[in-house]
Amino acid sequence: MSRIVIALGGNALGKTPEEQLSLVKDTAKPIVDLIEDGNEVVIAHGNGPQVGMINLAMEVASSKEDAVPTMPFPECGAMSQGYIGYHLQNAIGEELKSRNVKKPVATIVTQVLVDKDDQAFKNPSKPIGSFYTEEECKVLRDEKGYDMIEDSGRGYRRVVASPKPIDVVEKETVKALIKAGQVVISVGGGGIPVVEEGNSLKGVPAVIDKDFASEKLAEIIDADYLFILTAVDRVSINFGKPDQLDLEEMSIKEAKKYIEEKHFAPGSMLPKVEAAMAFAESKIGRTTIIASLEKAKDALKGESGTKVYKSEEKDSKNI
C-alpha cells in the first residue's frame, strides 16, 4: 500500500459547472482504481476557470446592483473549492459504491500559508477574471487598487501574485482523515492563500500554483508518491519537433539540465517538473510521476508516465 497525492489538471474538470459535472464521472474512475488497490489517496485540483467565473460573476453583479457586494478574491477561491469538491466527492463516492468499496470521501476547505514578504507580491503576474477596456482599467486601478496589465492585445486584466506555499493550515485535519481511512480532497486551486498577522490568518489576493501546493501537502503527510496528472502521457524534450523524445524517467540532475536547455514551457510543463523535483528531492524514496489521468494506474506500475526521482548513484554521474 502506498500513500499518494494526486494533483488533477484542468482537463479533468472542464470550464462550466455542467461540463464539470459530466467530466468528474470519468475522472473518478482512475482515482478509484488506485483506491481499490489499497492505496491511501489524497486529491488536489486546479480551479483556474472556476475561480475566474465566480470572480467575474460577482464583479458583474456588484457593478449592476448596489446591494450586491464585491467579493474578495480569497473568498472566491473558497467558493471554488467548495463546489469543485462537492462534484468530485460525489463522483468518487458513486464510483466507490459501484465497486462495493466502503470509503467516505471528504473535501477540506484548505488554507495555505504564504510569506507576506514573498517577492511575488512585488511583481503580480497571474491574470485573473475578465478583460477590460483601457478606460475601465484606469477606474479599477484608481478605485480598487488593482494591478492591471495589457494581455496579448485582447484588453486589460487584473493580475495577482503567485507566491510559493509554506505550510498547509488544515494539515492535521487531513492527517486525521487519512488515518481514519477516508479519501481526502484538499488544497483545491492551490489552497486559499493566507498570511499570518499575530494570531490571525488573513486571506490575500493571490493564486498558488496547484502543483506546488500539492507538493507541499505531499511532503507534510509523508506521501510515497506525488502524481501530477496532465493531458499528456509523458514529459517530453524537444516537444512538438521531429526529434521529440518522451521520457520514461528523469533524475533530478537530468531535469535540471533540461530546464537549463528550456525544454519545458513556463506556465505549462515547467512548474510541474519543478514541483516533481521538489518532492523527489525532499526525501530518498519519494517519487513523482507526471502522467495522464487515464493512465494513472499504469503509471504506478511503470507502464506509462514519467518517473522523477532522486538517485545518488545516477545523479553523481555526468550526463
C-alpha positions in Angstrom: 0.0 0.0 0.0 1.3 3.5 -0.9 0.2 7.0 0.2 -0.5 9.0 -3.0 -1.2 12.7 -3.5 -2.9 13.3 -6.9 -2.8 16.7 -8.4 -5.5 16.9 -11.0 -5.0 19.0 -14.1 -7.6 21.3 -15.5 -8.6 18.8 -18.2 -10.2 16.7 -15.5 -12.7 19.4 -14.6 -13.8 21.4 -17.6 -14.9 25.0 -17.7 -18.5 25.1 -16.7 -20.5 23.5 -13.9 -22.4 21.4 -16.4 -19.2 20.2 -18.2 -17.5 19.6 -14.8 -20.4 17.5 -13.5 -20.1 15.3 -16.5 -16.3 15.1 -16.6 -15.8 14.2 -13.0 -17.6 10.9 -13.5 -14.7 9.8 -15.8 -12.2 11.5 -13.6 -13.3 9.4 -10.7 -12.6 6.0 -12.4 -8.8 6.1 -12.5 -8.7 7.6 -9.0 -10.8 4.8 -7.7 -8.6 2.3 -9.5 -5.8 3.4 -7.1 -8.1 3.4 -4.1 -9.4 -0.1 -4.9 -5.9 -1.4 -5.0 -5.5 -0.4 -1.3 -3.6 2.9 -1.7 -4.3 5.9 0.6 -5.3 8.7 -1.8 -5.4 12.5 -1.3 -6.7 14.6 -4.2 -5.8 18.2 -5.1 -7.1 20.1 -8.1 -6.8 23.3 -10.1 -9.5 26.0 -10.2 -8.5 28.5 -12.9 -11.7 28.6 -14.9 -13.9 28.1 -11.9 -12.5 30.9 -9.7 -12.4 33.2 -12.7 -16.0 32.5 -13.4 -17.0 33.2 -9.8 -14.9 36.3 -9.6 -16.4 37.6 -12.9 -20.0 36.8 -11.8 -19.6 38.7 -8.5 -18.0 41.7 -10.2 -20.7 41.9 -12.8 -23.5 41.5 -10.2 -21.8 44.1 -8.0 -21.5 46.6 -10.8 -25.2 46.4 -11.7 -26.7 46.1 -8.2 -25.6 48.3 -5.3 -27.0 45.7 -2.8 -24.5 43.1 -4.1 -21.1 43.4 -2.5 -17.8 42.9 -4.3 -16.5 39.5 -3.3 -12.8 39.4 -2.3 -10.6 37.1 -4.3 -9.7 34.7 -1.4 -13.5 34.2 -0.8 -13.9 33.4 -4.5 -11.2 30.7 -4.1 -13.0 29.2 -1.1 -16.3 29.1 -3.1 -14.5 27.3 -6.0 -13.0 24.7 -3.5 -16.5 24.0 -2.2 -18.3 23.4 -5.4 -15.4 21.5 -7.1 -15.1 19.4 -4.0 -18.8 18.8 -4.0 -18.7 17.4 -7.6 -15.5 15.4 -7.0 -16.6 13.8 -3.8 -20.0 12.8 -5.2 -18.4 11.3 -8.3 -15.7 9.4 -6.4 -18.2 8.2 -3.8 -20.6 6.9 -6.5 -17.7 5.1 -8.2 -16.6 3.6 -4.9 -20.1 2.3 -4.2 -20.4 0.8 -7.7 -17.4 -1.3 -6.8 -18.6 -2.1 -3.3 -15.7 -0.2 -1.7 -16.8 1.4 1.6 -14.8 4.5 2.0 -16.0 8.0 2.9 -14.8 11.0 0.8 -14.3 14.4 2.4 -13.5 17.9 1.0 -11.5 20.2 3.2 -11.7 23.9 2.5 -8.0 24.4 2.8 -5.9 27.5 3.6 -2.3 27.5 2.5 0.2 29.8 4.3 2.4 32.0 2.2 5.1 34.6 3.2 3.8 38.1 3.1 7.3 39.2 2.0 7.4 36.7 -0.9 8.9 38.5 -3.9 5.9 37.5 -6.0 3.8 40.2 -4.2 6.1 42.8 -5.6 5.6 41.6 -9.2 2.0 40.3 -9.6 1.9 38.3 -12.8 -1.1 35.9 -12.7 -4.0 37.2 -14.8 -7.5 36.6 -13.4 -11.0 37.5 -14.4 -12.3 39.3 -17.4 -10.9 41.7 -20.0 -11.4 45.4 -19.6 -11.0 48.5 -21.8 -8.3 51.0 -21.1 -10.8 53.3 -19.5 -12.2 50.6 -17.3 -8.7 49.6 -16.4 -7.9 53.1 -15.1 -11.1 53.1 -12.9 -10.2 49.7 -11.4 -6.6 50.9 -10.7 -7.8 54.1 -9.1 -10.8 53.0 -7.2 -9.9 49.4 -6.2 -6.1 49.5 -6.3 -6.0 46.5 -8.7 -2.8 45.7 -10.5 -3.7 45.6 -14.2 -1.8 44.6 -17.4 -2.5 44.6 -21.1 -3.0 41.0 -22.2 -2.0 40.0 -25.7 -3.9 42.8 -27.4 -7.2 41.5 -26.1 -7.7 44.1 -23.4 -6.6 44.7 -19.8 -6.8 42.2 -17.0 -6.3 42.2 -13.3 -3.1 40.3 -12.1 -2.4 38.9 -8.7 0.7 37.4 -7.1 1.6 33.7 -7.3 3.6 33.1 -4.1 5.2 29.8 -3.0 3.4 27.7 -0.4 5.0 27.5 3.1 2.5 25.3 5.0 -1.0 23.8 4.9 -3.1 25.2 7.7 -5.5 22.2 7.9 -2.7 19.6 7.7 -3.7 17.9 11.0 -7.3 17.5 9.8 -6.0 16.0 6.6 -3.8 13.6 8.5 -6.6 12.6 10.8 -9.0 11.8 7.9 -6.3 9.7 6.2 -5.7 7.8 9.5 -9.5 7.2 9.6 -9.4 5.6 6.2 -11.1 8.4 4.3 -10.4 9.8 0.8 -9.5 13.4 1.2 -9.8 16.3 -1.2 -7.6 19.2 -0.2 -5.6 22.3 -1.3 -8.1 22.9 -4.1 -6.9 25.5 -6.6 -3.6 25.6 -4.7 -5.4 26.5 -1.5 -6.7 29.8 -0.2 -3.6 31.9 0.3 -3.2 33.4 3.8 -0.6 35.3 5.7 0.0 35.4 9.4 -1.0 38.5 11.3 -0.4 37.8 15.0 -2.8 35.1 16.0 -4.9 35.7 12.8 -4.7 34.4 9.3 -5.6 36.9 6.6 -6.6 36.0 3.1 -4.6 37.7 0.3 -5.5 38.2 -3.4 -3.1 35.7 -4.9 -3.0 32.3 -6.7 -0.8 29.5 -5.5 0.2 27.1 -8.2 -1.7 23.9 -7.5 1.3 21.7 -8.3 3.5 23.4 -5.8 0.7 23.3 -3.2 0.2 19.6 -3.9 3.9 19.0 -3.5 3.9 20.8 -0.1 1.0 18.7 1.1 2.6 15.5 -0.1 5.7 16.3 1.9 3.7 17.2 5.0 1.7 14.0 5.0 4.8 11.9 4.2 3.4 10.6 0.9 5.2 7.9 -1.1 4.1 9.3 -4.5 3.1 12.6 -5.9 1.0 12.2 -9.1 0.9 15.3 -11.3 -1.8 14.4 -13.8 -2.0 16.3 -17.1 -3.1 15.9 -20.7 0.0 14.0 -21.9 1.2 10.5 -21.1 4.8 11.5 -20.6 7.1 14.5 -20.2 8.9 15.2 -23.5 12.0 17.1 -24.5 12.1 18.8 -28.0 8.3 18.8 -27.7 6.5 19.1 -31.0 9.7 18.7 -33.0 10.7 15.9 -35.3 13.2 14.7 -32.6 10.7 14.8 -29.7 11.7 12.3 -27.1 9.2 11.0 -24.5 10.8 10.3 -21.1 10.0 7.2 -19.1 12.1 8.5 -16.2 14.1 11.6 -15.3 16.6 12.0 -12.5 17.0 15.4 -10.6 20.2 16.1 -12.4 18.7 15.4 -15.8 15.6 17.5 -15.0 17.9 20.5 -14.1 19.8 20.1 -17.4 16.6 20.0 -19.4 15.3 23.1 -17.6 18.5 25.0 -18.4 18.1 24.0 -22.0 14.5 25.4 -21.9 12.7 22.2 -22.9 9.7 23.0 -20.6 7.3 25.9 -21.2 6.7 28.3 -18.3 3.2 28.2 -17.1 2.7 24.7 -18.6 5.2 21.8 -18.0 7.9 23.8 -16.2 6.0 24.2 -12.9 5.0 20.6 -13.0 8.7 19.5 -13.4 9.8 21.9 -10.7 7.2 20.6 -8.3 8.1 17.0 -9.2 11.8 17.7 -8.5 11.0 19.3 -5.1 9.1 16.3 -3.9 11.6 13.8 -5.2 14.5 15.8 -3.5 12.7 16.1 -0.2 13.4 12.5 0.9 15.1 9.5 -0.6 12.4 7.0 -1.8 9.8 9.6 -2.7 8.8 9.6 -6.3 6.9 11.9 -8.5 5.0 10.7 -11.6 3.9 13.0 -14.3 1.3 11.2 -16.4 -2.2 11.4 -18.0 -5.2 10.9 -15.8 -6.4 7.9 -17.8 -3.2 6.0 -17.3 -2.5 6.7 -13.6 -2.7 3.1 -12.6 -0.4 2.1 -15.5 2.0 4.8 -14.4 2.2 3.5 -10.9 3.3 0.1 -12.4 5.9 1.9 -14.6 4.0 1.3 -17.8 3.2 4.9 -18.6 4.1 8.4 -17.3 7.5 9.9 -16.5 9.0 9.0 -13.1 11.0 11.8 -11.4 13.3 10.5 -8.7 16.4 11.2 -6.7 19.2 8.7 -7.3 22.5 9.4 -5.5 24.3 7.0 -7.8 22.8 8.3 -11.1 23.0 11.9 -10.2 26.7 11.6 -9.3 27.5 10.7 -12.9 27.9 13.1 -15.7 25.1 13.2 -18.3 
